[in-house]
Amino acid sequence: MTTDTLAGALRYAVLTKGGRIQILVKPTAKELRKRGKRRWQLFGTVEGDDKALPTLVEMVQRAVQGMEAGSDTAAGDRKKPKGSKAAKG
């Protein structure tokens, strides 16, 4: 995330992580930093204007297409299942 992103008043922020998409409405700098620490990646932002909704829809569609194309490593972020405690003996 850049300083410019955190400085302006944003209407929407689109984040991606492991085959998932998250949209924040009116995100604060604190919310963006918090998600950055949790390995969410900022895909894009939408400024607050009258064309915000069509821009948001287009951005989400691009994020989905990127995930379908395999550019986002969905399998890499998944955790391995843990075995049961009884089986470990």
PDB file of N, CA, C and O in Angstrom, chain B, residues numbered from 101:
ATOM      1  N   MET B 101       0.835  -1.170   0.000  1.00  0.00           N
ATOM      2  CA  MET B 101       0.000   0.000   0.000  1.00  0.00           C
ATOM      3  C   MET B 101       0.884   1.239   0.000  1.00  0.00           C
ATOM      4  O   MET B 101       1.895   1.302   0.699  1.00  0.00           O
ATOM      5  N   THR B 102       0.495   2.185  -0.770  1.00  0.00           N
ATOM      6  CA  THR B 102       1.303   3.388  -0.862  1.00  0.00           C
ATOM      7  C   THR B 102       0.772   4.458   0.077  1.00  0.00           C
ATOM      8  O   THR B 102      -0.348   4.375   0.581  1.00  0.00           O
ATOM      9  N   THR B 103       1.594   5.448   0.292  1.00  0.00           N
ATOM     10  CA  THR B 103       1.201   6.563   1.153  1.00  0.00           C
ATOM     11  C   THR B 103       0.053   7.339   0.521  1.00  0.00           C
ATOM     12  O   THR B 103      -0.829   7.827   1.228  1.00  0.00           O
ATOM     13  N   ASP B 104       0.056   7.458  -0.805  1.00  0.00           N
ATOM     14  CA  ASP B 104      -1.023   8.161  -1.492  1.00  0.00           C
ATOM     15  C   ASP B 104      -2.368   7.498  -1.256  1.00  0.00           C
ATOM     16  O   ASP B 104      -3.384   8.180  -1.123  1.00  0.00           O
ATOM     17  N   THR B 105      -2.381   6.184  -1.202  1.00  0.00           N
ATOM     18  CA  THR B 105      -3.614   5.449  -0.963  1.00  0.00           C
ATOM     19  C   THR B 105      -4.166   5.758   0.420  1.00  0.00           C
ATOM     20  O   THR B 105      -5.374   5.928   0.589  1.00  0.00           O
ATOM     21  N   LEU B 106      -3.291   5.828   1.396  1.00  0.00           N
ATOM     22  CA  LEU B 106      -3.740   6.079   2.759  1.00  0.00           C
ATOM     23  C   LEU B 106      -4.103   7.536   2.999  1.00  0.00           C
ATOM     24  O   LEU B 106      -4.880   7.834   3.906  1.00  0.00           O
ATOM     25  N   ALA B 107      -3.546   8.468   2.187  1.00  0.00           N
ATOM     26  CA  ALA B 107      -3.763   9.889   2.427  1.00  0.00           C
ATOM     27  C   ALA B 107      -5.155  10.354   2.001  1.00  0.00           C
ATOM     28  O   ALA B 107      -5.743  11.202   2.672  1.00  0.00           O
ATOM     29  N   GLY B 108      -5.690   9.824   0.914  1.00  0.00           N
ATOM     30  CA  GLY B 108      -6.957  10.309   0.380  1.00  0.00           C
ATOM     31  C   GLY B 108      -8.157   9.665   1.027  1.00  0.00           C
ATOM     32  O   GLY B 108      -8.055   8.634   1.691  1.00  0.00           O
ATOM     33  N   ALA B 109      -9.309  10.300   0.819  1.00  0.00           N
ATOM     34  CA  ALA B 109     -10.567   9.745   1.308  1.00  0.00           C
ATOM     35  C   ALA B 109     -11.064   8.758   0.263  1.00  0.00           C
ATOM     36  O   ALA B 109     -11.446   9.155  -0.839  1.00  0.00           O
ATOM     37  N   LEU B 110     -11.062   7.480   0.601  1.00  0.00           N
ATOM     38  CA  LEU B 110     -11.461   6.442  -0.329  1.00  0.00           C
ATOM     39  C   LEU B 110     -12.909   6.053  -0.099  1.00  0.00           C
ATOM     40  O   LEU B 110     -13.416   6.115   1.021  1.00  0.00           O
ATOM     41  N   ARG B 111     -13.565   5.651  -1.178  1.00  0.00           N
ATOM     42  CA  ARG B 111     -14.926   5.168  -1.048  1.00  0.00           C
ATOM     43  C   ARG B 111     -14.938   3.643  -0.905  1.00  0.00           C
ATOM     44  O   ARG B 111     -15.680   3.088  -0.095  1.00  0.00           O
ATOM     45  N   TYR B 112     -14.097   2.974  -1.711  1.00  0.00           N
ATOM     46  CA  TYR B 112     -14.007   1.520  -1.653  1.00  0.00           C
ATOM     47  C   TYR B 112     -12.547   1.098  -1.794  1.00  0.00           C
ATOM     48  O   TYR B 112     -11.752   1.776  -2.445  1.00  0.00           O
ATOM     49  N   ALA B 113     -12.208  -0.029  -1.177  1.00  0.00           N
ATOM     50  CA  ALA B 113     -10.910  -0.662  -1.372  1.00  0.00           C
ATOM     51  C   ALA B 113     -11.171  -2.138  -1.657  1.00  0.00           C
ATOM     52  O   ALA B 113     -11.922  -2.794  -0.936  1.00  0.00           O
ATOM     53  N   VAL B 114     -10.545  -2.652  -2.714  1.00  0.00           N
ATOM     54  CA  VAL B 114     -10.705  -4.052  -3.097  1.00  0.00           C
ATOM     55  C   VAL B 114      -9.419  -4.771  -2.727  1.00  0.00           C
ATOM     56  O   VAL B 114      -8.335  -4.403  -3.181  1.00  0.00           O
ATOM     57  N   LEU B 115      -9.551  -5.806  -1.894  1.00  0.00           N
ATOM     58  CA  LEU B 115      -8.409  -6.583  -1.415  1.00  0.00           C
ATOM     59  C   LEU B 115      -8.554  -8.030  -1.869  1.00  0.00           C
ATOM     60  O   LEU B 115      -9.669  -8.533  -2.013  1.00  0.00           O
ATOM     61  N   THR B 116      -7.419  -8.701  -2.094  1.00  0.00           N
ATOM     62  CA  THR B 116      -7.443 -10.104  -2.481  1.00  0.00           C
ATOM     63  C   THR B 116      -6.494 -10.893  -1.590  1.00  0.00           C
ATOM     64  O   THR B 116      -5.495 -10.373  -1.092  1.00  0.00           O
ATOM     65  N   LYS B 117      -6.840 -12.171  -1.404  1.00  0.00           N
ATOM     66  CA  LYS B 117      -5.990 -13.069  -0.618  1.00  0.00           C
ATOM     67  C   LYS B 117      -6.435 -14.508  -0.878  1.00  0.00           C
ATOM     68  O   LYS B 117      -7.568 -14.881  -0.572  1.00  0.00           O
ATOM     69  N   GLY B 118      -5.553 -15.295  -1.435  1.00  0.00           N
ATOM     70  CA  GLY B 118      -5.792 -16.725  -1.563  1.00  0.00           C
ATOM     71  C   GLY B 118      -7.120 -17.112  -2.185  1.00  0.00           C
ATOM     72  O   GLY B 118      -7.825 -17.952  -1.626  1.00  0.00           O
ATOM     73  N   GLY B 119      -7.485 -16.539  -3.305  1.00  0.00           N
ATOM     74  CA  GLY B 119      -8.740 -16.888  -3.960  1.00  0.00           C
ATOM     75  C   GLY B 119      -9.957 -16.208  -3.359  1.00  0.00           C
ATOM     76  O   GLY B 119     -11.090 -16.575  -3.672  1.00  0.00           O
ATOM     77  N   ARG B 120      -9.739 -15.227  -2.506  1.00  0.00           N
ATOM     78  CA  ARG B 120     -10.851 -14.501  -1.886  1.00  0.00           C
ATOM     79  C   ARG B 120     -10.761 -13.017  -2.232  1.00  0.00           C
ATOM     80  O   ARG B 120      -9.681 -12.489  -2.501  1.00  0.00           O
ATOM     81  N   ILE B 121     -11.908 -12.363  -2.220  1.00  0.00           N
ATOM     82  CA  ILE B 121     -11.981 -10.920  -2.468  1.00  0.00           C
ATOM     83  C   ILE B 121     -12.702 -10.288  -1.289  1.00  0.00           C
ATOM     84  O   ILE B 121     -13.702 -10.810  -0.797  1.00  0.00           O
ATOM     85  N   GLN B 122     -12.178  -9.164  -0.850  1.00  0.00           N
ATOM     86  CA  GLN B 122     -12.810  -8.415   0.235  1.00  0.00           C
ATOM     87  C   GLN B 122     -12.947  -6.965  -0.225  1.00  0.00           C
ATOM     88  O   GLN B 122     -12.007  -6.381  -0.765  1.00  0.00           O
ATOM     89  N   ILE B 123     -14.128  -6.395  -0.003  1.00  0.00           N
ATOM     90  CA  ILE B 123     -14.374  -5.002  -0.363  1.00  0.00           C
ATOM     91  C   ILE B 123     -14.638  -4.224   0.916  1.00  0.00           C
ATOM     92  O   ILE B 123     -15.544  -4.556   1.679  1.00  0.00           O
ATOM     93  N   LEU B 124     -13.843  -3.190   1.144  1.00  0.00           N
ATOM     94  CA  LEU B 124     -14.038  -2.323   2.300  1.00  0.00           C
ATOM     95  C   LEU B 124     -14.745  -1.059   1.853  1.00  0.00           C
ATOM     96  O   LEU B 124     -14.363  -0.449   0.855  1.00  0.00           O
ATOM     97  N   VAL B 125     -15.768  -0.664   2.583  1.00  0.00           N
ATOM     98  CA  VAL B 125     -16.503   0.560   2.303  1.00  0.00           C
ATOM     99  C   VAL B 125     -15.987   1.654   3.222  1.00  0.00           C
ATOM    100  O   VAL B 125     -15.968   1.494   4.442  1.00  0.00           O
ATOM    101  N   LYS B 126     -15.573   2.757   2.635  1.00  0.00           N
ATOM    102  CA  LYS B 126     -14.985   3.885   3.354  1.00  0.00           C
ATOM    103  C   LYS B 126     -13.880   3.406   4.311  1.00  0.00           C
ATOM    104  O   LYS B 126     -13.972   3.615   5.520  1.00  0.00           O
ATOM    105  N   PRO B 127     -12.847   2.769   3.769  1.00  0.00           N
ATOM    106  CA  PRO B 127     -11.802   2.218   4.632  1.00  0.00           C
ATOM    107  C   PRO B 127     -10.952   3.307   5.267  1.00  0.00           C
ATOM    108  O   PRO B 127     -10.669   4.333   4.648  1.00  0.00           O
ATOM    109  N   THR B 128     -10.559   3.075   6.484  1.00  0.00           N
ATOM    110  CA  THR B 128      -9.639   3.981   7.166  1.00  0.00           C
ATOM    111  C   THR B 128      -8.220   3.459   6.981  1.00  0.00           C
ATOM    112  O   THR B 128      -8.015   2.310   6.591  1.00  0.00           O
ATOM    113  N   ALA B 129      -7.260   4.304   7.262  1.00  0.00           N
ATOM    114  CA  ALA B 129      -5.862   3.901   7.158  1.00  0.00           C
ATOM    115  C   ALA B 129      -5.572   2.748   8.104  1.00  0.00           C
ATOM    116  O   ALA B 129      -4.802   1.848   7.771  1.00  0.00           O
ATOM    117  N   LYS B 130      -6.182   2.770   9.280  1.00  0.00           N
ATOM    118  CA  LYS B 130      -5.975   1.707  10.263  1.00  0.00           C
ATOM    119  C   LYS B 130      -6.489   0.363   9.738  1.00  0.00           C
ATOM    120  O   LYS B 130      -5.827  -0.661   9.910  1.00  0.00           O
ATOM    121  N   GLU B 131      -7.666   0.360   9.097  1.00  0.00           N
ATOM    122  CA  GLU B 131      -8.215  -0.875   8.548  1.00  0.00           C
ATOM    123  C   GLU B 131      -7.319  -1.443   7.452  1.00  0.00           C
ATOM    124  O   GLU B 131      -7.101  -2.653   7.392  1.00  0.00           O
ATOM    125  N   LEU B 132      -6.798  -0.575   6.585  1.00  0.00           N
ATOM    126  CA  LEU B 132      -5.927  -1.029   5.500  1.00  0.00           C
ATOM    127  C   LEU B 132      -4.612  -1.590   6.031  1.00  0.00           C
ATOM    128  O   LEU B 132      -4.124  -2.607   5.538  1.00  0.00           O
ATOM    129  N   ARG B 133      -4.040  -0.928   7.034  1.00  0.00           N
ATOM    130  CA  ARG B 133      -2.800  -1.440   7.625  1.00  0.00           C
ATOM    131  C   ARG B 133      -3.031  -2.793   8.292  1.00  0.00           C
ATOM    132  O   ARG B 133      -2.209  -3.702   8.175  1.00  0.00           O
ATOM    133  N   LYS B 134      -4.157  -2.917   8.992  1.00  0.00           N
ATOM    134  CA  LYS B 134      -4.487  -4.153   9.701  1.00  0.00           C
ATOM    135  C   LYS B 134      -4.595  -5.320   8.726  1.00  0.00           C
ATOM    136  O   LYS B 134      -4.094  -6.409   9.005  1.00  0.00           O
ATOM    137  N   ARG B 135      -5.231  -5.106   7.608  1.00  0.00           N
ATOM    138  CA  ARG B 135      -5.370  -6.175   6.621  1.00  0.00           C
ATOM    139  C   ARG B 135      -4.057  -6.456   5.905  1.00  0.00           C
ATOM    140  O   ARG B 135      -3.796  -7.589   5.499  1.00  0.00           O
ATOM    141  N   GLY B 136      -3.243  -5.438   5.751  1.00  0.00           N
ATOM    142  CA  GLY B 136      -1.920  -5.639   5.172  1.00  0.00           C
ATOM    143  C   GLY B 136      -1.077  -6.556   6.035  1.00  0.00           C
ATOM    144  O   GLY B 136      -0.327  -7.382   5.515  1.00  0.00           O
ATOM    145  N   LYS B 137      -1.190  -6.421   7.344  1.00  0.00           N
ATOM    146  CA  LYS B 137      -0.462  -7.292   8.258  1.00  0.00           C
ATOM    147  C   LYS B 137      -0.979  -8.722   8.191  1.00  0.00           C
ATOM    148  O   LYS B 137      -0.250  -9.665   8.503  1.00  0.00           O
ATOM    149  N   ARG B 138      -2.225  -8.885   7.787  1.00  0.00           N
ATOM    150  CA  ARG B 138      -2.812 -10.224   7.666  1.00  0.00           C
ATOM    151  C   ARG B 138      -2.678 -10.775   6.250  1.00  0.00           C
ATOM    152  O   ARG B 138      -3.404 -11.688   5.858  1.00  0.00           O
ATOM    153  N   ARG B 139      -1.749 -10.216   5.493  1.00  0.00           N
ATOM    154  CA  ARG B 139      -1.379 -10.660   4.151  1.00  0.00           C
ATOM    155  C   ARG B 139      -2.446 -10.456   3.087  1.00  0.00           C
ATOM    156  O   ARG B 139      -2.410 -11.136   2.062  1.00  0.00           O
ATOM    157  N   TRP B 140      -3.393  -9.547   3.290  1.00  0.00           N
ATOM    158  CA  TRP B 140      -4.300  -9.160   2.223  1.00  0.00           C
ATOM    159  C   TRP B 140      -3.528  -8.230   1.301  1.00  0.00           C
ATOM    160  O   TRP B 140      -2.729  -7.417   1.765  1.00  0.00           O
ATOM    161  N   GLN B 141      -3.764  -8.345  -0.007  1.00  0.00           N
ATOM    162  CA  GLN B 141      -3.101  -7.490  -0.978  1.00  0.00           C
ATOM    163  C   GLN B 141      -4.103  -6.510  -1.551  1.00  0.00           C
ATOM    164  O   GLN B 141      -5.218  -6.885  -1.914  1.00  0.00           O
ATOM    165  N   LEU B 142      -3.701  -5.252  -1.629  1.00  0.00           N
ATOM    166  CA  LEU B 142      -4.566  -4.216  -2.177  1.00  0.00           C
ATOM    167  C   LEU B 142      -4.612  -4.365  -3.684  1.00  0.00           C
ATOM    168  O   LEU B 142      -3.601  -4.175  -4.361  1.00  0.00           O
ATOM    169  N   PHE B 143      -5.784  -4.704  -4.216  1.00  0.00           N
ATOM    170  CA  PHE B 143      -5.954  -4.859  -5.663  1.00  0.00           C
ATOM    171  C   PHE B 143      -6.200  -3.505  -6.313  1.00  0.00           C
ATOM    172  O   PHE B 143      -5.678  -3.218  -7.390  1.00  0.00           O
ATOM    173  N   GLY B 144      -7.003  -2.671  -5.647  1.00  0.00           N
ATOM    174  CA  GLY B 144      -7.281  -1.345  -6.179  1.00  0.00           C
ATOM    175  C   GLY B 144      -8.198  -0.569  -5.260  1.00  0.00           C
ATOM    176  O   GLY B 144      -8.790  -1.115  -4.329  1.00  0.00           O
ATOM    177  N   THR B 145      -8.303   0.732  -5.548  1.00  0.00           N
ATOM    178  CA  THR B 145      -9.171   1.601  -4.758  1.00  0.00           C
ATOM    179  C   THR B 145     -10.080   2.394  -5.688  1.00  0.00           C
ATOM    180  O   THR B 145      -9.781   2.576  -6.868  1.00  0.00           O
ATOM    181  N   VAL B 146     -11.190   2.860  -5.137  1.00  0.00           N
ATOM    182  CA  VAL B 146     -12.135   3.688  -5.874  1.00  0.00           C
ATOM    183  C   VAL B 146     -12.348   4.957  -5.069  1.00  0.00           C
ATOM    184  O   VAL B 146     -12.722   4.913  -3.897  1.00  0.00           O
ATOM    185  N   GLU B 147     -12.103   6.083  -5.716  1.00  0.00           N
ATOM    186  CA  GLU B 147     -12.308   7.377  -5.075  1.00  0.00           C
ATOM    187  C   GLU B 147     -13.802   7.681  -4.994  1.00  0.00           C
ATOM    188  O   GLU B 147     -14.594   7.087  -5.725  1.00  0.00           O
ATOM    189  N   GLY B 148     -14.181   8.577  -4.133  1.00  0.00           N
ATOM    190  CA  GLY B 148     -15.581   8.931  -3.944  1.00  0.00           C
ATOM    191  C   GLY B 148     -16.077   9.925  -4.983  1.00  0.00           C
ATOM    192  O   GLY B 148     -15.955  11.136  -4.796  1.00  0.00           O
ATOM    193  N   ASP B 149     -16.634   9.422  -6.072  1.00  0.00           N
ATOM    194  CA  ASP B 149     -17.257  10.283  -7.069  1.00  0.00           C
ATOM    195  C   ASP B 149     -18.533   9.622  -7.576  1.00  0.00           C
ATOM    196  O   ASP B 149     -18.919   8.560  -7.087  1.00  0.00           O
ATOM    197  N   ASP B 150     -19.194  10.247  -8.562  1.00  0.00           N
ATOM    198  CA  ASP B 150     -20.473   9.721  -9.047  1.00  0.00           C
ATOM    199  C   ASP B 150     -20.328   8.446  -9.869  1.00  0.00           C
ATOM    200  O   ASP B 150     -21.320   7.753 -10.095  1.00  0.00           O
ATOM    201  N   LYS B 151     -19.117   8.117 -10.322  1.00  0.00           N
ATOM    202  CA  LYS B 151     -18.887   6.909 -11.113  1.00  0.00           C
ATOM    203  C   LYS B 151     -18.271   5.789 -10.287  1.00  0.00           C
ATOM    204  O   LYS B 151     -17.633   4.892 -10.840  1.00  0.00           O
ATOM    205  N   ALA B 152     -18.448   5.828  -9.000  1.00  0.00           N
ATOM    206  CA  ALA B 152     -17.782   4.873  -8.116  1.00  0.00           C
ATOM    207  C   ALA B 152     -18.306   3.457  -8.292  1.00  0.00           C
ATOM    208  O   ALA B 152     -17.510   2.519  -8.346  1.00  0.00           O
ATOM    209  N   LEU B 153     -19.610   3.272  -8.383  1.00  0.00           N
ATOM    210  CA  LEU B 153     -20.168   1.919  -8.447  1.00  0.00           C
ATOM    211  C   LEU B 153     -19.766   1.180  -9.725  1.00  0.00           C
ATOM    212  O   LEU B 153     -19.325   0.035  -9.631  1.00  0.00           O
ATOM    213  N   PRO B 154     -19.897   1.775 -10.915  1.00  0.00           N
ATOM    214  CA  PRO B 154     -19.439   1.046 -12.113  1.00  0.00           C
ATOM    215  C   PRO B 154     -17.942   0.734 -12.077  1.00  0.00           C
ATOM    216  O   PRO B 154     -17.514  -0.318 -12.552  1.00  0.00           O
ATOM    217  N   THR B 155     -17.155   1.636 -11.519  1.00  0.00           N
ATOM    218  CA  THR B 155     -15.721   1.404 -11.398  1.00  0.00           C
ATOM    219  C   THR B 155     -15.445   0.242 -10.449  1.00  0.00           C
ATOM    220  O   THR B 155     -14.572  -0.584 -10.715  1.00  0.00           O
ATOM    221  N   LEU B 156     -16.185   0.177  -9.345  1.00  0.00           N
ATOM    222  CA  LEU B 156     -16.035  -0.913  -8.384  1.00  0.00           C
ATOM    223  C   LEU B 156     -16.393  -2.254  -9.023  1.00  0.00           C
ATOM    224  O   LEU B 156     -15.676  -3.238  -8.842  1.00  0.00           O
ATOM    225  N   VAL B 157     -17.484  -2.296  -9.760  1.00  0.00           N
ATOM    226  CA  VAL B 157     -17.909  -3.536 -10.411  1.00  0.00           C
ATOM    227  C   VAL B 157     -16.844  -4.009 -11.400  1.00  0.00           C
ATOM    228  O   VAL B 157     -16.533  -5.199 -11.456  1.00  0.00           O
ATOM    229  N   GLU B 158     -16.290  -3.088 -12.171  1.00  0.00           N
ATOM    230  CA  GLU B 158     -15.244  -3.433 -13.131  1.00  0.00           C
ATOM    231  C   GLU B 158     -13.998  -3.964 -12.426  1.00  0.00           C
ATOM    232  O   GLU B 158     -13.379  -4.922 -12.888  1.00  0.00           O
ATOM    233  N   MET B 159     -13.638  -3.346 -11.320  1.00  0.00           N
ATOM    234  CA  MET B 159     -12.456  -3.761 -10.576  1.00  0.00           C
ATOM    235  C   MET B 159     -12.638  -5.161  -9.989  1.00  0.00           C
ATOM    236  O   MET B 159     -11.709  -5.968 -10.022  1.00  0.00           O
ATOM    237  N   VAL B 160     -13.812  -5.452  -9.458  1.00  0.00           N
ATOM    238  CA  VAL B 160     -14.083  -6.779  -8.896  1.00  0.00           C
ATOM    239  C   VAL B 160     -14.053  -7.828 -10.004  1.00  0.00           C
ATOM    240  O   VAL B 160     -13.545  -8.930  -9.801  1.00  0.00           O
ATOM    241  N   GLN B 161     -14.596  -7.490 -11.176  1.00  0.00           N
ATOM    242  CA  GLN B 161     -14.560  -8.435 -12.293  1.00  0.00           C
ATOM    243  C   GLN B 161     -13.122  -8.731 -12.718  1.00  0.00           C
ATOM    244  O   GLN B 161     -12.795  -9.875 -13.035  1.00  0.00           O
ATOM    245  N   ARG B 162     -12.262  -7.710 -12.729  1.00  0.00           N
ATOM    246  CA  ARG B 162     -10.857  -7.921 -13.072  1.00  0.00           C
ATOM    247  C   ARG B 162     -10.168  -8.796 -12.024  1.00  0.00           C
ATOM    248  O   ARG B 162      -9.340  -9.639 -12.368  1.00  0.00           O
ATOM    249  N   ALA B 163     -10.506  -8.601 -10.753  1.00  0.00           N
ATOM    250  CA  ALA B 163      -9.916  -9.414  -9.690  1.00  0.00           C
ATOM    251  C   ALA B 163     -10.330 -10.874  -9.838  1.00  0.00           C
ATOM    252  O   ALA B 163      -9.510 -11.773  -9.654  1.00  0.00           O
ATOM    253  N   VAL B 164     -11.593 -11.114 -10.167  1.00  0.00           N
ATOM    254  CA  VAL B 164     -12.082 -12.480 -10.360  1.00  0.00           C
ATOM    255  C   VAL B 164     -11.396 -13.116 -11.562  1.00  0.00           C
ATOM    256  O   VAL B 164     -10.996 -14.279 -11.504  1.00  0.00           O
ATOM    257  N   GLN B 165     -11.260 -12.371 -12.641  1.00  0.00           N
ATOM    258  CA  GLN B 165     -10.589 -12.904 -13.833  1.00  0.00           C
ATOM    259  C   GLN B 165      -9.130 -13.244 -13.529  1.00  0.00           C
ATOM    260  O   GLN B 165      -8.608 -14.248 -14.014  1.00  0.00           O
ATOM    261  N   GLY B 166      -8.482 -12.412 -12.731  1.00  0.00           N
ATOM    262  CA  GLY B 166      -7.101 -12.688 -12.363  1.00  0.00           C
ATOM    263  C   GLY B 166      -6.977 -13.959 -11.542  1.00  0.00           C
ATOM    264  O   GLY B 166      -6.011 -14.706 -11.696  1.00  0.00           O
ATOM    265  N   MET B 167      -7.946 -14.209 -10.674  1.00  0.00           N
ATOM    266  CA  MET B 167      -7.921 -15.423  -9.865  1.00  0.00           C
ATOM    267  C   MET B 167      -8.201 -16.647 -10.717  1.00  0.00           C
ATOM    268  O   MET B 167      -7.589 -17.697 -10.522  1.00  0.00           O
ATOM    269  N   GLU B 168      -9.131 -16.517 -11.667  1.00  0.00           N
ATOM    270  CA  GLU B 168      -9.446 -17.638 -12.546  1.00  0.00           C
ATOM    271  C   GLU B 168      -8.266 -17.980 -13.448  1.00  0.00           C
ATOM    272  O   GLU B 168      -8.067 -19.143 -13.801  1.00  0.00           O
ATOM    273  N   ALA B 169      -7.487 -16.974 -13.818  1.00  0.00           N
ATOM    274  CA  ALA B 169      -6.333 -17.201 -14.684  1.00  0.00           C
ATOM    275  C   ALA B 169      -5.173 -17.830 -13.921  1.00  0.00           C
ATOM    276  O   ALA B 169      -4.216 -18.313 -14.525  1.00  0.00           O
ATOM    277  N   GLY B 170      -5.260 -17.822 -12.590  1.00  0.00           N
ATOM    278  CA  GLY B 170      -4.224 -18.450 -11.788  1.00  0.00           C
ATOM    279  C   GLY B 170      -3.126 -17.496 -11.375  1.00  0.00           C
ATOM    280  O   GLY B 170      -2.085 -17.935 -10.889  1.00  0.00           O
ATOM    281  N   SER B 171      -3.333 -16.179 -11.558  1.00  0.00           N
ATOM    282  CA  SER B 171      -2.298 -15.231 -11.165  1.00  0.00           C
ATOM    283  C   SER B 171      -2.207 -15.097  -9.655  1.00  0.00           C
ATOM    284  O   SER B 171      -1.150 -14.730  -9.141  1.00  0.00           O
ATOM    285  N   ASP B 172      -3.261 -15.377  -8.940  1.00  0.00           N
ATOM    286  CA  ASP B 172      -3.259 -15.338  -7.481  1.00  0.00           C
ATOM    287  C   ASP B 172      -3.101 -16.776  -6.985  1.00  0.00           C
ATOM    288  O   ASP B 172      -3.878 -17.642  -7.389  1.00  0.00           O
ATOM    289  N   THR B 173      -2.153 -17.048  -6.152  1.00  0.00           N
ATOM    290  CA  THR B 173      -1.885 -18.402  -5.690  1.00  0.00           C
ATOM    291  C   THR B 173      -2.865 -18.813  -4.615  1.00  0.00           C
ATOM    292  O   THR B 173      -2.605 -18.652  -3.422  1.00  0.00           O
ATOM    293  N   ALA B 174      -3.987 -19.341  -5.044  1.00  0.00           N
ATOM    294  CA  ALA B 174      -5.029 -19.736  -4.098  1.00  0.00           C
ATOM    295  C   ALA B 174      -4.594 -20.934  -3.265  1.00  0.00           C
ATOM    296  O   ALA B 174      -4.890 -20.995  -2.072  1.00  0.00           O
ATOM    297  N   ALA B 175      -3.906 -21.870  -3.866  1.00  0.00           N
ATOM    298  CA  ALA B 175      -3.514 -23.070  -3.133  1.00  0.00           C
ATOM    299  C   ALA B 175      -2.357 -22.795  -2.182  1.00  0.00           C
ATOM    300  O   ALA B 175      -2.195 -23.522  -1.201  1.00  0.00           O
ATOM    301  N   GLY B 176      -1.561 -21.785  -2.434  1.00  0.00           N
ATOM    302  CA  GLY B 176      -0.408 -21.499  -1.601  1.00  0.00           C
ATOM    303  C   GLY B 176      -0.754 -20.944  -0.240  1.00  0.00           C
ATOM    304  O   GLY B 176       0.035 -21.089   0.694  1.00  0.00           O
ATOM    305  N   ASP B 177      -1.915 -20.308  -0.092  1.00  0.00           N
ATOM    306  CA  ASP B 177      -2.290 -19.706   1.182  1.00  0.00           C
ATOM    307  C   ASP B 177      -3.063 -20.656   2.088  1.00  0.00           C
ATOM    308  O   ASP B 177      -3.317 -20.330   3.248  1.00  0.00           O
ATOM    309  N   ARG B 178      -3.433 -21.804   1.588  1.00  0.00           N
ATOM    310  CA  ARG B 178      -4.216 -22.719   2.404  1.00  0.00           C
ATOM    311  C   ARG B 178      -3.333 -23.434   3.404  1.00  0.00           C
ATOM    312  O   ARG B 178      -2.180 -23.760   3.119  1.00  0.00           O
ATOM    313  N   LYS B 179      -3.888 -23.672   4.577  1.00  0.00           N
ATOM    314  CA  LYS B 179      -3.152 -24.371   5.621  1.00  0.00           C
ATOM    315  C   LYS B 179      -3.338 -25.870   5.456  1.00  0.00           C
ATOM    316  O   LYS B 179      -4.358 -26.331   4.945  1.00  0.00           O
ATOM    317  N   LYS B 180      -2.348 -26.617   5.891  1.00  0.00           N
ATOM    318  CA  LYS B 180      -2.445 -28.069   5.857  1.00  0.00           C
ATOM    319  C   LYS B 180      -3.343 -28.520   6.995  1.00  0.00           C
ATOM    320  O   LYS B 180      -3.268 -27.971   8.094  1.00  0.00           O
ATOM    321  N   PRO B 181      -4.195 -29.516   6.751  1.00  0.00           N
ATOM    322  CA  PRO B 181      -5.074 -29.992   7.836  1.00  0.00           C
ATOM    323  C   PRO B 181      -4.248 -30.679   8.911  1.00  0.00           C
ATOM    324  O   PRO B 181      -3.299 -31.407   8.622  1.00  0.00           O
ATOM    325  N   LYS B 182      -4.626 -30.435  10.137  1.00  0.00           N
ATOM    326  CA  LYS B 182      -3.945 -31.049  11.268  1.00  0.00           C
ATOM    327  C   LYS B 182      -4.575 -32.403  11.561  1.00  0.00           C
ATOM    328  O   LYS B 182      -5.781 -32.589  11.401  1.00  0.00           O
ATOM    329  N   GLY B 183      -3.757 -33.329  11.985  1.00  0.00           N
ATOM    330  CA  GLY B 183      -4.249 -34.644  12.372  1.00  0.00           C
ATOM    331  C   GLY B 183      -4.914 -34.576  13.745  1.00  0.00           C
ATOM    332  O   GLY B 183      -4.686 -33.634  14.504  1.00  0.00           O
ATOM    333  N   SER B 184      -5.710 -35.545  14.050  1.00  0.00           N
ATOM    334  CA  SER B 184      -6.367 -35.533  15.351  1.00  0.00           C
ATOM    335  C   SER B 184      -5.352 -35.870  16.456  1.00  0.00           C
ATOM    336  O   SER B 184      -4.348 -36.534  16.197  1.00  0.00           O
ATOM    337  N   LYS B 185      -5.609 -35.425  17.645  1.00  0.00           N
ATOM    338  CA  LYS B 185      -4.703 -35.659  18.781  1.00  0.00           C
ATOM    339  C   LYS B 185      -4.655 -37.140  19.153  1.00  0.00           C
ATOM    340  O   LYS B 185      -3.621 -37.634  19.602  1.00  0.00           O
ATOM    341  N   ALA B 186      -5.770 -37.846  18.968  1.00  0.00           N
ATOM    342  CA  ALA B 186      -5.815 -39.262  19.312  1.00  0.00           C
ATOM    343  C   ALA B 186      -4.889 -40.089  18.408  1.00  0.00           C
ATOM    344  O   ALA B 186      -4.318 -41.088  18.845  1.00  0.00           O
ATOM    345  N   ALA B 187      -4.750 -39.668  17.158  1.00  0.00           N
ATOM    346  CA  ALA B 187      -3.934 -40.430  16.201  1.00  0.00           C
ATOM    347  C   ALA B 187      -2.450 -40.255  16.474  1.00  0.00           C
ATOM    348  O   ALA B 187      -1.649 -41.105  16.086  1.00  0.00           O
ATOM    349  N   LYS B 188      -2.065 -39.157  17.141  1.00  0.00           N
ATOM    350  CA  LYS B 188      -0.660 -38.901  17.400  1.00  0.00           C
ATOM    351  C   LYS B 188      -0.090 -39.743  18.535  1.00  0.00           C
ATOM    352  O   LYS B 188       1.125 -39.893  18.663  1.00  0.00           O
ATOM    353  N   GLY B 189      -0.979 -40.288  19.352  1.00  0.00           N
ATOM    354  CA  GLY B 189      -0.560 -41.237  20.376  1.00  0.00           C
ATOM    355  C   GLY B 189       0.135 -40.641  21.481  1.00  0.00           C
ATOM    356  O   GLY B 189       0.538 -41.343  22.408  1.00  0.00           O
TER     357      GLY B 189
END
